[in-house]
Amino acid sequence: MEFDLDQPRAAYEVIADTIAAEIAAGRLKPGQRVPSAREIATDAGVGMRTAEAALRLLRERGLTVAVVGKATYVAQPSPREPDADGG
């Protein structure tokens, strides 16, 4: 995965958005393992704290789930709430 860190935003946001785009495009599917913080740090050329912040942001957005002692995975899509008008 390539990360375009040559942007005027925080590196962890760019990394999280890149992974989120991979999820949205279906290249990372529900249940599939997301790169680890160490892999992200190496690939993006950033520190572990930056990589961990990106993974935390993805969890906060509900896009991934972390399994302690295992890895981080793409979350299952949540069922959509019905519209207020029932449609």
Rosetta silent file (secondary structure, phi, psi, omega in degrees, C-alpha in Angstrom):
SEQUENCE: MEFDLDQPRAAYEVIADTIAAEIAAGRLKPGQRVPSAREIATDAGVGMRTAEAALRLLRERGLTVAVVGKATYVAQPSPREPDADGG
SCORE:     score description
SCORE:     0.000 S_00000001
   1 L     0.000  135.575  179.547    0.000    0.000    0.000 S_00000001
   2 L  -105.690  140.084 -178.830    1.356    3.411   -0.891 S_00000001
   3 L  -118.596  122.061  178.797    0.815    6.475    1.260 S_00000001
   4 L   -89.123   87.682 -176.549    1.021    9.976   -0.243 S_00000001
   5 L   -85.490    6.614  179.870    2.343   11.864    2.770 S_00000001
   6 L   -88.755   54.654 -178.025    3.167   14.917    0.674 S_00000001
   7 L  -131.228  158.682 -179.178   -0.052   16.631    1.779 S_00000001
   8 L   -83.716   33.622  177.855   -0.809   19.473    4.195 S_00000001
   9 L  -122.420  165.042  178.192   -2.555   17.114    6.635 S_00000001
  10 L   -62.450  141.101 -177.305   -1.298   15.054    9.527 S_00000001
  11 H   -57.824  -39.562 -177.952    0.413   11.847    8.382 S_00000001
  12 H   -65.038  -32.521  177.316   -1.831    9.651   10.527 S_00000001
  13 H   -69.044  -41.616  178.824   -4.931   11.130    8.835 S_00000001
  14 H   -62.697  -44.078 -179.851   -3.497   10.507    5.366 S_00000001
  15 H   -63.229  -47.692  179.582   -2.645    6.915    6.311 S_00000001
  16 H   -61.039  -43.342  179.523   -6.094    6.304    7.808 S_00000001
  17 H   -64.603  -36.182  178.411   -7.808    7.846    4.775 S_00000001
  18 H   -64.510  -45.439  179.389   -5.710    5.691    2.425 S_00000001
  19 H   -67.782  -39.424  177.467   -6.701    2.517    4.257 S_00000001
  20 H   -60.587  -38.455  178.065  -10.330    3.705    4.452 S_00000001
  21 H   -65.742  -36.986  177.236  -10.296    4.198    0.668 S_00000001
  22 H   -64.183  -38.318  177.991   -9.007    0.627    0.235 S_00000001
  23 H   -67.702  -47.410 -178.818  -11.916   -0.589    2.380 S_00000001
  24 H   -60.957  -35.444 -179.171  -14.469    1.533    0.490 S_00000001
  25 L   -80.541   -7.076  179.297  -13.162    0.249   -2.845 S_00000001
  26 L    84.216    6.802  177.508  -13.468   -3.348   -1.666 S_00000001
  27 L   -77.022  -25.751  169.051   -9.747   -4.076   -1.886 S_00000001
  28 L  -114.537  119.233 -173.488   -9.802   -4.709    1.869 S_00000001
  29 L  -102.761  157.973  177.561  -12.861   -6.774    2.708 S_00000001
  30 L   -51.305  132.910 -179.091  -14.724   -7.349    5.993 S_00000001
  31 L    88.469  -12.969 -179.866  -12.793   -9.782    8.161 S_00000001
  32 L   -79.170  143.741  179.954   -9.559   -9.221    6.253 S_00000001
  33 E   -69.093  135.838  175.748   -6.448   -8.317    8.238 S_00000001
  34 L   -93.089  147.691  177.380   -5.326   -4.694    8.082 S_00000001
  35 L   -52.820  144.272  178.789   -1.567   -3.984    8.012 S_00000001
  36 L   -73.035  166.689  177.123   -0.063   -3.790   11.483 S_00000001
  37 H   -58.774  -40.465  179.446    1.324   -0.587   12.954 S_00000001
  38 H   -63.424  -42.954  178.296    4.824   -1.926   12.334 S_00000001
  39 H   -64.338  -42.962  179.216    4.023   -2.672    8.676 S_00000001
  40 H   -63.446  -45.207 -179.671    2.447    0.759    8.214 S_00000001
  41 H   -58.289  -43.396 -179.734    5.400    2.484    9.897 S_00000001
  42 H   -67.479  -49.255 -177.163    7.822    0.689    7.601 S_00000001
  43 H   -64.335  -39.262 -175.573    5.789    1.199    4.399 S_00000001
  44 H   -91.433  -12.700 -178.436    4.996    4.858    5.078 S_00000001
  45 L    71.112   36.402  179.786    8.325    5.773    6.639 S_00000001
  46 L  -119.929  171.424  177.437    6.694    7.075    9.808 S_00000001
  47 L   -77.858  165.159 -179.890    7.095    6.332   13.497 S_00000001
  48 H   -60.935  -38.437 -179.238    5.118    3.717   15.387 S_00000001
  49 H   -63.164  -37.731  177.831    3.056    6.363   17.202 S_00000001
  50 H   -66.138  -44.827  179.038    1.909    7.816   13.880 S_00000001
  51 H   -63.187  -41.792  178.906    0.993    4.368   12.562 S_00000001
  52 H   -65.317  -37.357  178.018   -0.834    3.534   15.800 S_00000001
  53 H   -64.438  -37.838  177.393   -2.735    6.832   15.610 S_00000001
  54 H   -63.673  -44.745  178.987   -3.883    5.945   12.081 S_00000001
  55 H   -65.214  -37.881  178.004   -5.145    2.549   13.263 S_00000001
  56 H   -63.735  -41.949  178.754   -6.886    4.177   16.232 S_00000001
  57 H   -62.139  -40.672  177.775   -8.626    6.641   13.898 S_00000001
  58 H   -63.143  -40.175  177.056   -9.881    3.766   11.737 S_00000001
  59 H   -64.569  -43.191  179.577  -11.274    2.048   14.852 S_00000001
  60 H   -61.744  -33.110  178.246  -12.932    5.293   15.974 S_00000001
  61 L   -78.132   -7.914 -179.959  -14.568    5.571   12.555 S_00000001
  62 L    80.166   14.813 -177.727  -15.911    2.029   12.969 S_00000001
  63 L   -87.770  -22.471 -179.054  -14.006    0.742    9.945 S_00000001
  64 E  -135.785  161.828  173.258  -11.804   -1.733   11.811 S_00000001
  65 E  -130.477  139.348  178.834  -11.822   -3.867   14.924 S_00000001
  66 E  -101.036  133.535  174.787   -8.759   -4.830   16.932 S_00000001
  67 L  -108.067  110.569 -175.193   -8.462   -8.306   18.392 S_00000001
  68 L   -56.042  131.858  179.709   -6.069   -8.066   21.324 S_00000001
  69 L    81.160   -2.880 -179.257   -3.069  -10.330   20.867 S_00000001
  70 L  -119.211  -92.050 -175.109   -3.973  -10.986   17.224 S_00000001
  71 L  -162.973 -175.974  173.679   -4.395   -8.211   14.673 S_00000001
  72 E  -108.584  137.235 -175.863   -6.687   -5.501   13.365 S_00000001
  73 E  -126.765  155.440  174.034   -9.374   -6.495   10.893 S_00000001
  74 E   -66.015  131.240 -179.005  -11.817   -4.727    8.592 S_00000001
  75 L   -71.172  152.843  172.013  -15.115   -4.425   10.468 S_00000001
  76 L   -70.371  141.259  178.753  -18.286   -6.030    9.227 S_00000001
  77 L   -62.968  138.944  178.715  -20.571   -3.380    7.759 S_00000001
  78 L   -81.134  146.066  178.649  -23.224   -2.299   10.229 S_00000001
  79 L   -63.720  142.273 -178.897  -26.835   -2.708    9.145 S_00000001
  80 L   -74.578  143.034  175.020  -28.336    0.511    7.895 S_00000001
  81 L   -74.983  139.866  176.597  -30.940    2.231    9.982 S_00000001
  82 L   -66.516  148.675  177.751  -34.300    2.541    8.203 S_00000001
  83 L   -62.438  157.769 -179.238  -35.163    6.034    7.049 S_00000001
  84 L   -60.248  -29.515 -178.852  -37.518    8.051    9.246 S_00000001
  85 L   -89.814    7.805  176.805  -40.230    7.694    6.612 S_00000001
  86 L    88.863    1.755 -175.841  -39.819    3.887    6.616 S_00000001
  87 L  -108.246    0.000    0.000  -37.988    3.708    3.296 S_00000001
